[in-house]
Amino acid sequence: MFVGVMVACHERSLIDPDLFPAALAINIEGLPNGADADVRISGPSGFSRTLTSSDFIAPVVSGRYSLRIGDVRSGGFTYAASPAQIDITVQPGDTLRYRVRFEVATGALAVQISGLPGGVPASVRINGNGLSRVANGSVIFGDLPPGAYTVTVDSLNAGGTAFKGTSPAQVTVTASLIPSSLAVAYSNVQGVVLFSATGLPAGTTPLPIESRPVARMQGPLQVDRLVGFGELLALPVGNYTISPQPVTIGTRLFTPTARSLTRTINSPVRDTIAIAFQEVTTPINLTIDNVVVTQAVQRADNGIPLVIGRDALLRAFVRADRRTTLRPLARARIYDGTTAIATLLLTPPDSGVPTVPVDAALGTTYRTRIPAELVRAQLRVSVEVDPDSTLGESQRSDNFWPTGGQPRPITATTVPTFAVRFVPISLNGAMGDITAAAQERYLAVARTLWPIAQVTSDVRAAFTSAAPALHPTDANGGWNTLLNELRALKTLDGAPATTHYYGVVHPSYAEGMFGLALVGTPVAVGWDRRDVGTIAAHEWGHNFGRTHAPCGDAPNVDGNYPHIGAAIGLVGWNSANDALQPANTPDIMSYCTPAWVSEYSYTRALTFRQGTIAGTSARPVTAVTGDGLLVWGRVVSGRLIVEPAFRVTAPITTPSATPTHVVELMGATGQVLVRFPFEAERVSDESPRRGATSDLQFAVVIPWSTTVDSAIASIRVQDTRSPLVSVVRRRAANSPMALLQDMRTGAARGFIRGTDITSSAHNTAQQESKYRTRGLRVLWSDGVRSQGTPDH
């Protein structure tokens, strides 16, 4: 013990406390991340160290140390410490802690310049505190010493136009990371000009600019405007080109003696510009360039056939050889073959006959509505302007269309009645909102833009869906499943091939997917929340064989669509509000709104609809209703899904001569009992989650027999184009699905499915009792057939 103590004391006695103080702890604060400090430390025994960040220095000898702290520039600002120089004394054995605190020592100035044309540089000079800066545009000057700066704004001349700028005479910059503000507003120097006229009849000046502009002014700063007599104008100084315009007073025409003038406008001088006119003694002349008859969209040559029995718009493109406010009479004669059946007076252009009628402006043309009863198979039309020769024209042959006055045939064709059966669908406790009174809300848009004349519609008894809850992106395939059920329902109902089944649902969401349809087959489903007419018209377009137009990130785009951005390409007409639809309006088959129909979509839908007269555009069924087996399902991303089959009484499907798939009813040993080819039907959309190129659906009724009934053990569906793609559904002990039927009529009223459905006697009794109170019968499926005999 003593030895240890003595050694310890001996060792301590060897340490000289003057030579070994503990440490220096320098903490540097206030600099931005990434900025290096400049702290130079000097001390006893030649000690020297430069720090760029906080540091702990040990050991150091005791004594006097000097810290010299330099300014730091970072991010356009200078940071300084106060004091910038300090002496500190380190005592023996101490840890001396010292904080170096930096603060921003300079400021910034944000100069905002407005009022100059693009590309014209400003000239704003900022001087003070030993600095000079020039701003040629909006800019931020950084690292400015705090204090007052004088501001000088130089006048400019750009393209012959003078500009003056205004700003505060002085601006103060503070030491801060937040810039001080300086606003400089330029404005052009203006002169004053007054127009007058000579050579016009007394009392005709001044003339309203809105109806009789007399000159076009083009000059600096992109000035391009029409001016009228007596109008006092303030315009940018500079050089102008003046193009006088003809003036019509009644039927008299006055033309300027000079076609073009040049004038320099200065400030503050007021300039008077006199324009001389002389009268043209020849009478005004009117010409009918063309007549177009449209129902939704039309070419200039009237090449798109009209639909018989539907209103049409007749537009006569009449021009005058000079400006005029005259609106003379025009009339159209309507013929059925060689028999005149009506004379219609046309509404004249709104502001007088124009020199150039504009296709996109209804008010620049003569127009009238041809009632539906006059649109017949042998429709012929002629038009005459100023038939009573009130204008005294010397040339009247161009007052007729066609030239010579003989009526021109306008092609009109027949389309089948558009038959729709609306199906209110109950899904997850929510019922789609469609009633007899609400049908027109869904039909109105389709009536105006598709080739449709006669419409019949009704509302079917409600149908309960077993699809999963609908998702805004169809992430769970609920929309596809629902459409498949509706396709099966149409098959079970034995509805005519051309009758459109349109299911109406009420999803829980307000934005997202709102409809789905089969392409070329009249089955579709849509929501009831908003825009129901536009949505229905879009889905029926798919039924008419149309895929999507390229706008709005739509899938399954028609690669042959002719117009960029899905534009309709021609001016359309909405008969519901007598309004034109611009040529750049998106097509109804796109995902963009507002929408109308293009010639491309309209004519192809017309061809499709006319094909349904002969049954060429719908899946055929026999006229015989009998015992059959409903086999139905879908193809999703190449994966076959076969739903449970049901024994039904329904029209038997005709086998396809061009099948995509085949159904095989198979016995217990794998023998084929029945082989039935069919053509699956294309779905309009694929959900983003699937990314498929062609989803398909099918629902066919195959003839049933007692032999098949006793022997069937499984159903196989195979893709004839890819034989390896097939699926087998086998008989199951627990029923995966049940069909609900009306106990009185036998009509299908819905599907139910789920783990609680089983063919056990207990659950069967429970389910049947539950639905019997609602007048429904439960038809159980074991996967390949249903138990019992279906209702008739």
C-alpha positions in Angstrom: 0.0 0.0 0.0 2.7 2.4 1.0 4.7 1.6 -2.1 1.8 2.3 -4.4 1.1 5.7 -2.8 4.7 6.7 -2.9 4.9 5.8 -6.6 1.7 7.8 -7.3 3.0 10.8 -5.5 6.3 10.5 -7.3 4.7 10.4 -10.7 2.5 13.5 -10.0 5.5 15.4 -9.0 6.9 14.9 -12.4 4.0 16.9 -14.1 4.6 20.6 -14.7 1.2 22.3 -14.4 2.4 25.3 -16.4 3.1 23.2 -19.5 0.0 21.0 -19.7 -3.4 22.8 -19.3 -6.4 20.7 -20.2 -7.9 21.9 -23.5 -9.4 24.5 -25.8 -13.1 23.9 -26.8 -14.1 26.3 -29.7 -17.8 26.1 -30.7 -18.6 27.8 -34.1 -22.3 28.8 -34.7 -24.4 30.7 -37.1 -23.0 29.6 -40.5 -25.1 27.8 -43.2 -24.6 24.1 -43.7 -21.5 23.4 -45.8 -19.9 26.8 -45.1 -16.4 26.8 -43.7 -15.4 29.2 -40.9 -12.0 31.1 -40.9 -10.9 31.1 -37.2 -7.1 31.5 -36.8 -5.7 30.7 -33.4 -2.1 31.5 -32.3 -0.6 31.0 -28.8 2.5 30.2 -26.7 5.4 28.1 -27.9 4.5 28.9 -31.6 1.1 27.3 -31.4 -1.0 28.0 -34.6 -4.2 26.5 -35.8 -6.9 27.4 -38.3 -10.4 26.1 -37.6 -13.2 25.7 -40.3 -15.7 24.2 -37.8 -16.1 23.5 -34.1 -13.2 21.7 -32.6 -11.8 20.4 -29.3 -8.0 20.9 -29.0 -6.1 19.1 -26.3 -3.6 19.2 -24.8 -2.4 22.8 -25.0 0.0 24.7 -22.9 -1.3 27.5 -20.6 -1.0 31.0 -21.6 -2.4 33.8 -23.8 -4.1 32.9 -27.1 -5.3 35.2 -29.9 -8.4 34.4 -32.1 -8.7 36.2 -35.4 -12.1 35.5 -37.1 -12.4 36.2 -40.8 -15.7 37.0 -42.7 -17.3 34.1 -44.5 -19.2 34.3 -47.9 -21.8 31.7 -48.6 -25.0 31.7 -50.7 -24.6 35.3 -51.8 -24.2 36.7 -48.3 -21.3 37.6 -45.9 -21.3 36.3 -42.4 -19.2 38.1 -39.7 -18.5 37.4 -36.0 -18.4 40.1 -33.4 -15.8 40.7 -32.0 -13.6 39.6 -34.9 -10.5 39.5 -32.7 -10.2 38.4 -29.1 -7.4 37.4 -26.7 -8.1 34.6 -24.2 -6.0 33.1 -21.4 -5.9 29.4 -20.7 -5.2 28.5 -17.0 -3.2 25.4 -16.2 -5.4 22.3 -16.0 -8.5 24.1 -17.4 -10.8 23.3 -20.4 -11.5 26.8 -21.8 -14.7 27.0 -23.8 -15.3 29.8 -26.2 -18.3 30.4 -28.6 -17.7 32.0 -32.0 -21.1 33.4 -33.2 -21.5 34.4 -36.8 -24.3 36.6 -38.0 -25.3 37.7 -41.5 -23.6 41.0 -42.2 -24.9 41.8 -45.7 -28.3 41.9 -47.4 -30.0 41.4 -50.8 -32.2 43.5 -53.1 -35.0 41.9 -55.2 -35.6 44.1 -58.3 -39.0 43.4 -60.0 -39.4 45.0 -63.4 -42.7 45.1 -65.2 -44.3 46.7 -68.3 -41.6 46.0 -71.0 -42.2 43.7 -74.0 -40.5 40.4 -73.9 -36.9 40.6 -74.9 -36.5 44.3 -74.2 -33.8 44.9 -71.5 -34.5 47.4 -68.8 -31.9 49.9 -67.5 -32.2 50.4 -63.7 -29.0 51.7 -61.9 -28.5 51.2 -58.2 -25.7 53.0 -56.5 -24.5 53.4 -52.9 -22.1 52.2 -50.1 -19.3 52.0 -52.6 -21.2 49.7 -55.0 -22.9 50.1 -58.4 -25.3 47.6 -59.9 -27.4 47.7 -63.2 -30.6 45.6 -63.5 -31.6 44.7 -67.1 -34.5 42.6 -65.9 -36.0 41.2 -62.7 -33.1 40.1 -60.6 -31.9 39.6 -57.0 -28.6 41.3 -56.1 -26.9 39.6 -53.1 -24.1 40.4 -50.7 -24.9 44.1 -50.5 -23.6 46.2 -47.6 -26.5 47.5 -45.5 -27.5 51.1 -46.0 -29.3 53.4 -48.5 -29.0 53.1 -52.3 -30.1 55.6 -54.9 -32.2 54.3 -57.8 -32.1 55.7 -61.3 -34.4 54.4 -64.1 -33.3 55.2 -67.6 -35.9 55.8 -70.4 -35.8 53.3 -73.3 -36.6 53.1 -77.0 -37.7 49.7 -78.2 -38.9 49.2 -81.8 -39.6 52.9 -82.2 -41.6 53.1 -79.0 -40.4 55.1 -76.0 -40.8 53.7 -72.4 -40.5 55.5 -69.1 -40.0 53.8 -65.8 -41.1 54.8 -62.3 -39.6 53.6 -59.0 -38.7 54.9 -55.5 -35.7 57.3 -55.6 -34.0 55.4 -52.8 -34.1 51.9 -51.3 -32.7 50.7 -48.0 -31.0 47.3 -47.7 -30.8 45.6 -44.3 -28.5 42.9 -43.1 -30.9 40.0 -43.6 -31.3 36.8 -45.6 -34.7 38.2 -46.7 -34.2 40.5 -49.7 -35.4 44.1 -49.6 -37.8 44.8 -52.5 -37.6 47.3 -55.4 -40.5 47.6 -57.9 -39.8 49.3 -61.2 -42.8 49.8 -63.5 -42.3 50.8 -67.2 -45.1 52.1 -69.4 -45.0 53.2 -73.0 -45.1 56.9 -73.9 -48.3 57.5 -75.8 -49.5 59.9 -78.4 -53.1 60.9 -79.2 -54.7 60.4 -82.6 -58.2 61.2 -84.0 -59.7 59.7 -87.2 -61.9 61.7 -89.5 -63.5 60.9 -92.9 -64.2 62.8 -96.1 -66.3 61.9 -99.0 -69.1 60.2 -97.0 -72.8 61.5 -97.0 -73.5 64.1 -94.4 -74.6 62.7 -91.0 -72.8 59.4 -91.3 -70.0 60.3 -88.9 -69.1 59.2 -86.4 -69.8 55.5 -87.2 -69.8 52.9 -84.4 -66.6 50.9 -84.3 -68.6 47.7 -83.5 -70.5 47.8 -86.8 -68.4 49.9 -89.2 -64.7 49.9 -88.5 -63.0 52.2 -91.1 -59.3 51.5 -90.7 -56.9 48.9 -89.4 -54.0 50.2 -87.3 -50.8 48.2 -87.0 -47.8 49.5 -85.1 -45.5 49.2 -82.1 -46.0 46.8 -79.2 -48.0 44.5 -81.5 -50.8 47.0 -81.8 -53.3 45.7 -84.3 -56.8 47.1 -84.0 -59.8 48.4 -85.9 -60.6 52.1 -85.4 -63.7 54.2 -86.2 -64.4 57.8 -87.2 -64.5 60.2 -84.3 -62.6 57.8 -82.0 -59.9 59.5 -79.9 -57.1 57.0 -79.3 -54.1 57.0 -77.0 -51.5 54.8 -78.7 -47.8 54.1 -78.2 -45.5 56.5 -80.0 -44.0 55.1 -83.1 -44.6 54.2 -86.8 -48.0 52.9 -87.9 -49.4 51.3 -91.0 -53.1 52.3 -91.6 -55.3 50.2 -93.9 -58.6 51.9 -94.5 -61.7 49.7 -94.9 -64.7 50.1 -97.3 -67.9 51.5 -95.7 -71.4 50.5 -96.6 -74.3 52.8 -95.9 -77.5 51.1 -96.8 -76.9 49.7 -100.2 -74.2 52.3 -101.1 -70.6 51.3 -101.0 -67.7 53.8 -100.3 -64.1 52.7 -100.7 -61.0 54.6 -99.5 -58.9 56.4 -102.1 -55.7 55.1 -100.5 -55.3 51.4 -99.7 -52.5 52.0 -97.2 -51.1 54.9 -95.2 -48.1 55.3 -92.9 -48.0 57.7 -90.0 -45.6 58.5 -87.1 -47.4 59.2 -83.8 -45.4 61.4 -81.4 -46.0 62.7 -77.9 -47.5 65.0 -76.7 -48.7 66.1 -80.2 -52.3 65.3 -81.1 -52.5 64.0 -84.6 -55.6 64.0 -86.8 -55.8 61.4 -89.6 -58.3 62.1 -92.4 -59.3 59.2 -94.7 -60.9 60.1 -98.0 -63.7 57.9 -99.5 -65.4 57.7 -102.9 -68.6 56.0 -103.8 -68.8 52.8 -105.8 -71.7 53.0 -108.1 -72.1 49.3 -109.0 -74.7 47.5 -106.8 -73.8 45.0 -104.1 -73.5 41.4 -105.1 -74.4 38.3 -103.0 -73.1 34.8 -103.6 -74.2 31.5 -102.1 -70.9 29.5 -101.9 -72.4 26.4 -100.3 -75.2 24.8 -98.4 -74.6 22.2 -95.7 -77.2 20.1 -94.0 -76.2 18.4 -90.8 -77.6 16.4 -87.9 -74.5 16.0 -85.7 -71.5 16.5 -87.9 -71.2 17.1 -91.7 -68.6 17.5 -94.4 -68.7 20.5 -96.8 -69.9 18.1 -99.6 -72.8 16.8 -97.5 -71.1 13.4 -97.8 -72.3 12.1 -94.4 -75.8 10.6 -94.8 -78.6 12.1 -92.8 -80.8 9.9 -90.6 -84.4 9.7 -91.8 -86.9 11.0 -89.3 -84.6 13.3 -87.4 -84.2 17.1 -87.3 -81.4 18.6 -89.4 -79.7 22.0 -89.6 -79.5 23.8 -93.0 -76.8 26.4 -93.3 -76.3 28.6 -96.3 -72.9 30.2 -96.7 -73.8 33.5 -98.3 -71.2 36.3 -98.8 -71.3 39.9 -100.0 -68.7 41.6 -102.2 -68.4 44.4 -99.6 -69.2 45.1 -96.0 -72.9 45.5 -95.3 -75.5 45.5 -92.6 -78.1 44.3 -95.0 -79.9 41.1 -94.1 -82.1 40.2 -97.2 -84.5 37.4 -97.2 -83.4 33.8 -98.1 -85.6 30.7 -98.4 -85.1 27.0 -98.9 -87.3 24.7 -100.8 -87.5 21.1 -99.6 -88.5 18.3 -102.0 -89.4 14.6 -101.6 -88.1 13.4 -104.9 -89.7 15.8 -107.5 -92.5 16.9 -105.2 -92.0 20.2 -103.3 -93.1 19.6 -99.7 -92.1 22.7 -97.8 -90.7 26.2 -98.2 -88.6 27.4 -95.2 -87.4 31.0 -94.5 -83.8 31.2 -93.3 -82.6 33.2 -90.3 -80.2 35.8 -91.8 -76.7 36.5 -90.4 -76.7 38.4 -87.1 -74.9 41.5 -88.3 -75.5 41.6 -92.0 -74.2 39.4 -94.8 -70.5 38.9 -94.2 -67.7 39.1 -96.8 -66.4 35.8 -95.4 -68.9 33.5 -93.6 -67.2 31.5 -90.8 -68.0 27.8 -90.5 -67.4 27.9 -86.7 -69.7 30.9 -86.2 -73.4 30.1 -86.7 -74.4 33.8 -86.7 -72.4 34.5 -89.9 -74.5 32.1 -92.0 -78.2 31.9 -93.1 -79.8 28.9 -91.2 -82.9 27.0 -90.5 -84.0 23.8 -88.8 -85.5 21.1 -91.1 -88.1 19.3 -89.1 -87.8 15.5 -88.7 -90.9 14.8 -90.8 -89.3 16.5 -93.8 -86.0 14.4 -93.7 -87.0 11.6 -96.1 -85.3 9.1 -98.3 -85.5 11.2 -101.5 -84.7 14.5 -99.8 -83.7 17.3 -102.2 -82.9 21.0 -101.3 -82.5 24.3 -103.1 -81.8 27.8 -101.6 -82.2 31.3 -103.0 -81.1 34.6 -101.4 -83.0 37.9 -102.1 -85.6 36.0 -104.1 -87.6 39.3 -104.7 -84.5 41.1 -106.1 -84.7 44.0 -103.6 -81.0 44.8 -104.0 -81.0 45.3 -107.7 -78.1 43.0 -108.3 -76.8 43.0 -111.9 -75.6 39.4 -111.5 -78.2 37.0 -109.9 -77.1 33.6 -111.1 -74.9 33.2 -107.9 -78.0 33.9 -105.7 -79.0 30.2 -106.1 -77.7 27.0 -104.7 -77.1 24.8 -106.6 -76.2 27.0 -109.5 -79.2 27.0 -111.9 -81.7 26.5 -109.1 -82.4 22.8 -109.6 -82.7 21.0 -106.1 -79.8 18.9 -105.1 -80.2 15.4 -103.5 -79.1 15.1 -99.9 -78.5 11.5 -98.9 -80.7 10.3 -96.1 -80.8 6.7 -94.8 -82.7 4.5 -92.4 -81.3 3.2 -89.1 -83.0 0.7 -86.8 -84.8 1.8 -83.7 -82.5 2.3 -80.8 -83.9 -0.1 -78.2 -82.6 0.2 -74.6 -83.5 -1.8 -71.5 -82.3 -0.1 -68.4 -81.4 -2.4 -65.5 -81.3 -0.9 -62.0 -78.5 -2.9 -60.2 -78.4 -3.5 -56.5 -74.8 -3.9 -55.3 -73.6 -3.9 -51.7 -76.9 -2.5 -50.6 -76.9 0.5 -53.0 -79.4 0.7 -55.9 -78.7 2.4 -59.2 -80.9 5.4 -59.8 -82.9 4.7 -62.9 -86.7 5.0 -63.1 -89.1 5.4 -66.0 -89.1 9.1 -65.4 -85.3 9.3 -65.4 -84.7 7.5 -68.7 -84.3 10.7 -70.8 -81.4 11.9 -68.6 -79.5 8.9 -69.8 -80.7 9.1 -73.5 -80.5 12.8 -74.2 -76.8 13.1 -75.3 -76.9 9.9 -77.4 -80.0 11.2 -79.3 -78.1 14.3 -80.4 -74.7 12.9 -81.4 -75.1 9.3 -82.5 -77.0 8.2 -85.7 -80.2 7.6 -83.9 -83.8 8.5 -84.8 -86.5 6.4 -83.1 -85.9 5.3 -79.5 -87.7 2.8 -77.4 -86.7 2.2 -73.8 -88.0 0.6 -70.6 -86.8 -0.2 -67.1 -86.4 -3.8 -66.2 -87.0 -5.2 -62.7 -84.0 -4.7 -60.4 -81.1 -7.1 -60.5 -78.9 -8.0 -57.5 -75.2 -8.3 -58.4 -72.7 -10.6 -56.6 -69.7 -8.5 -57.9 -67.3 -7.1 -55.3 -67.6 -3.4 -54.3 -66.8 -1.2 -57.2 -63.3 0.5 -57.1 -62.3 3.8 -58.7 -59.6 2.0 -60.8 -61.4 -1.4 -60.9 -58.5 -2.7 -58.8 -60.6 -5.7 -57.7 -62.2 -6.4 -61.1 -65.6 -5.5 -59.8 -66.7 -3.5 -62.9 -65.6 -6.4 -65.2 -67.5 -8.9 -63.0 -70.6 -6.7 -63.0 -70.6 -6.4 -66.8 -70.2 -10.1 -67.1 -73.3 -10.7 -64.9 -75.2 -8.2 -67.1 -74.2 -10.1 -70.2 -75.4 -13.3 -68.6 -78.7 -11.6 -67.7 -79.3 -10.5 -71.3 -78.7 -14.1 -72.4 -81.1 -15.4 -69.7 -83.8 -12.9 -70.6 -83.7 -13.9 -74.2 -83.8 -10.3 -75.3 -83.6 -9.4 -79.0 -80.0 -9.3 -80.2 -80.2 -5.6 -81.0 -81.7 -4.5 -77.6 -79.1 -2.7 -75.5 -78.9 -3.7 -71.9 -77.6 -0.8 -69.8 -77.0 -1.4 -66.1 -77.1 1.5 -63.7 -75.1 1.3 -60.5 -74.5 3.6 -57.5 -70.8 3.3 -56.5 -69.6 4.6 -53.1 -67.0 6.9 -54.7 -67.4 10.2 -56.5 -64.4 10.2 -58.8 -62.9 7.4 -60.8 -64.1 4.7 -63.2 -67.8 5.4 -64.2 -68.7 2.8 -66.9 -67.7 -0.3 -68.9 -69.1 -1.8 -72.1 -68.6 -4.6 -74.6 -67.3 -3.6 -78.0 -69.8 -4.5 -80.7 -72.3 -6.2 -78.3 -75.2 -4.2 -76.8 -74.3 -4.5 -73.1 -72.9 -1.8 -70.9 -73.0 -0.5 -67.4 -72.6 3.0 -66.0 -72.9 4.9 -62.8 -75.8 7.3 -61.8 -73.8 10.1 -60.0 -73.3 12.8 -62.7 -72.9 13.3 -66.5 -75.0 10.2 -66.9 -76.0 11.2 -70.5 -72.4 11.7 -71.6 -71.3 8.4 -69.9 -74.1 6.4 -71.5 -73.4 7.9 -74.9 -69.7 6.9 -74.5 -70.5 3.3 -73.5 -73.1 2.9 -76.3 -70.4 4.1 -78.7 -68.4 1.0 -77.6 -71.6 -1.1 -78.3 -71.6 0.4 -81.8 -68.1 -1.1 -82.3 -66.0 1.9 -81.4 -62.9 1.8 -79.3 -61.3 4.8 -77.6 -60.1 8.0 -79.3 -56.6 9.2 -78.2 -57.2 11.7 -75.4 -57.2 11.6 -71.6 -54.9 8.5 -71.3 -57.7 6.2 -72.6 -56.8 2.5 -73.0 -57.5 0.4 -76.1 -57.0 3.4 -78.4 -58.1 3.2 -82.1 -54.8 3.6 -83.9 -56.6 4.7 -87.1 -58.3 7.8 -85.4 -57.4 10.6 -87.8 -57.1 13.7 -85.6 -54.5 14.7 -83.1 -55.8 14.9 -79.5 -59.0 13.2 -80.4 -60.4 16.4 -82.0 -63.6 15.9 -84.0 -62.0 17.7 -87.0 -65.3 19.2 -88.3 -67.7 21.6 -86.8 -70.6 19.8 -85.1 -74.2 20.7 -84.3 -76.1 20.0 -81.1 -79.8 20.0 -81.9 -80.8 20.1 -78.3 -79.5 23.7 -77.8 -78.9 24.7 -81.5 -75.3 25.3 -80.7 -72.2 24.6 -82.8 -69.4 22.4 -81.5 -65.9 23.6 -82.4 -63.7 21.4 -84.6 -61.2 21.0 -81.7 -63.8 19.5 -79.4 -62.7 16.0 -78.2 -64.5 13.0 -79.5 -67.1 11.3 -77.4 -65.0 8.1 -77.5 -62.1 9.8 -75.7 -61.6 10.4 -72.0 -61.6 14.2 -72.5 -64.5 16.6 -72.0 -66.6 18.4 -73.1 -67.1 16.0 -76.0 -68.9 15.7 -79.3 -68.7 13.2 -82.2 -66.3 13.2 -85.1 -67.1 12.2 -88.7 -64.8 9.2 -88.1 -66.8 7.9 -85.2 -70.2 8.9 -86.5 -69.9 7.3 -89.9 -68.5 4.0 -88.5 -71.3 3.9 -85.9 -73.8 4.5 -88.7 -72.4 1.6 -90.7 -72.5 -0.6 -87.6 -76.1 0.3 -86.7 -77.3 -0.3 -90.2 -75.6 -3.7 -90.1 -77.7 -4.6 -87.1 -80.8 -4.5 -89.4 -79.6 -7.8 -90.9 -78.3 -9.0 -87.5 -74.6 -8.8 -88.6 -73.5 -6.8 -85.6 -74.9 -8.8 -82.8 -74.3 -12.4 -81.5 -77.0 -14.7 -83.0 -79.4 -16.7 -81.0 -82.1 -19.1 -82.2 -85.7 -18.3 -81.9 -86.2 -21.6 -79.9 -86.5 -21.3 -76.1 -85.7 -24.6 -74.4 -83.8 -26.3 -71.7 -80.2 -25.2 -71.7 -77.0 -24.8 -69.7 -75.8 -21.2 -69.1 -72.0 -21.2 -69.4 -70.5 -17.8 -68.9 -67.3 -16.1 -67.8 -64.5 -13.8 -69.0 -60.9 -13.6 -70.0 -58.8 -11.2 -67.9 -55.2 -10.6 -68.9 -55.3 -13.9 -70.8 -56.6 -15.7 -67.7 -59.8 -17.6 -68.3 -62.5 -17.3 -65.6 -65.5 -19.7 -65.9 -68.4 -18.9 -63.6 -70.6 -21.6 -62.1 -73.1 -22.9 -64.7 -76.9 -23.0 -64.4 -79.7 -25.0 -65.9 -82.0 -22.5 -67.5 -84.9 -22.1 -69.8 -83.8 -19.6 -72.4 -83.1 -19.1 -76.1 -80.4 -21.5 -77.3 -77.2 -19.8 -78.6 -76.2 -20.6 -82.2 -72.7 -22.1 -82.5 -70.2 -19.6 -84.0 -68.7 -20.3 -87.4 -65.7 -18.1 -86.4 -65.1 -19.2 -82.8 -62.5 -17.8 -80.4 -63.3 -20.4 -77.7 -65.0 -23.7 -77.3 -67.0 -25.2 -74.4 -66.7 -28.9 -73.7 -69.1 -30.6 -71.3 -67.2 -33.6 -70.0 -68.0 -36.8 -68.2 -66.3 -38.4 -65.2 -63.7 -40.2 -67.3 -62.9 -37.1 -69.3 -65.0 -38.0 -72.3 -66.5 -35.0 -74.2 -70.3 -35.1 -74.0 -71.0 -31.8 -75.9 -68.6 -29.5 -77.8 -69.8 -26.0 -78.4 -67.8 -23.3 -80.3 -68.5 -19.6 -79.5 -67.0 -16.2 -80.1 -66.1 -14.2 -77.0 -66.8 -10.5 -76.9 -64.3 -7.7 -76.3 -64.4 -5.4 -73.3 -63.9 -1.7 -73.9 -61.5 -1.0 -71.0 -58.8 -2.8 -69.1 -58.0 -1.6 -65.6 -54.5 -0.2 -65.0 -53.7 -3.0 -62.7 -54.1 -5.5 -65.5 -52.5 -3.8 -68.5 -54.1 -6.3 -70.9 -54.6 -5.7 -74.6 -58.0 -7.5 -74.8 -60.2 -8.6 -72.0 -63.1 -10.7 -73.2 -66.5 -12.0 -72.0 -69.0 -14.7 -73.0 -72.4 -16.0 -72.0 -73.9 -18.8 -74.0 -76.8 -21.2 -73.5 -75.9 -24.8 -74.6 -78.7 -27.3 -75.4 -79.3 -29.6 -72.4 -80.4 -33.3 -72.4 -81.1 -36.0 -69.9 -77.9 -37.8 -71.1 -75.8 -34.8 -70.3 -77.6 -34.2 -67.0 -76.7 -37.7 -65.8 -73.1 -37.8 -67.0 -71.6 -34.3 -66.7 -68.8 -34.0 -64.2 -66.9 -30.9 -65.4 -66.8 -28.1 -67.9 -63.7 -27.1 -69.9 -63.4 -23.8 -71.8 -60.5 -23.6 -74.2 -59.1 -20.8 -76.4 -59.1 -22.0 -80.0 -56.3 -19.6 -80.9 -54.1 -20.7 -78.0 -55.1 -24.3 -77.2 -52.9 -24.3 -74.1 -55.1 -21.6 -72.6 -58.0 -23.5 -71.0 -59.7 -23.9 -67.7 -61.8 -26.7 -66.2 -64.6 -26.2 -63.7 -65.6 -29.3 -61.8 -68.6 -30.3 -59.8 -68.2 -29.1 -56.2 -70.0 -30.2 -53.0 -70.4 -26.6 -51.8 -72.2 -24.3 -54.2 -70.1 -21.3 -55.2 -73.0 -19.4 -56.5 -76.8 -19.2 -56.7 -79.2 -17.7 -59.3 -82.2 -15.8 -58.0 -85.3 -16.1 -60.0 -88.7 -14.5 -59.8 -91.1 -17.1 -58.5 -93.9 -15.9 -60.6 -92.2 -15.3 -64.0 -89.0 -17.2 -63.7 -87.0 -14.1 -64.7 -83.5 -13.8 -63.4 -83.3 -11.3 -60.5 -79.7 -11.6 -59.4 -76.7 -13.7 -58.4 -75.4 -14.5 -54.9 -72.1 -15.9 -53.9 -69.8 -16.3 -51.0 -68.6 -18.7 -48.3 -71.9 -18.7 -46.6 -73.6 -20.3 -49.6 -73.6 -24.0 -49.5 -75.8 -26.8 -50.8 -76.2 -28.3 -47.3 -79.8 -28.8 -46.4 -79.6 -26.4 -43.4 -78.1 -23.4 -45.3 -80.2 -24.2 -48.4 -83.4 -23.9 -46.3 -82.1 -20.7 -44.7 -81.3 -19.0 -48.0 -84.5 -20.1 -49.7 -86.6 -18.9 -46.8 -84.8 -15.6 -46.8 -85.5 -14.9 -50.5 -88.9 -16.6 -50.7 -90.3 -13.7 -48.6 -89.2 -11.4 -51.4 -90.9 -13.6 -54.1 -87.6 -15.1 -55.2 -86.5 -18.7 -55.8 -82.9 -19.8 -55.3 -81.4 -22.0 -58.0 -78.2 -23.5 -56.6 -75.2 -24.4 -58.8 -72.7 -27.1 -58.0 -70.3 -25.5 -60.5 -71.3 -27.4 -63.7 -75.1 -27.3 -63.4 -77.8 -26.1 -61.1 -79.8 -28.5 -58.9 -83.5 -28.9 -59.7 -85.4 -27.7 -62.8 -85.3 -24.0 -63.7 -88.5 -22.0 -63.6 -90.2 -21.3 -66.9 
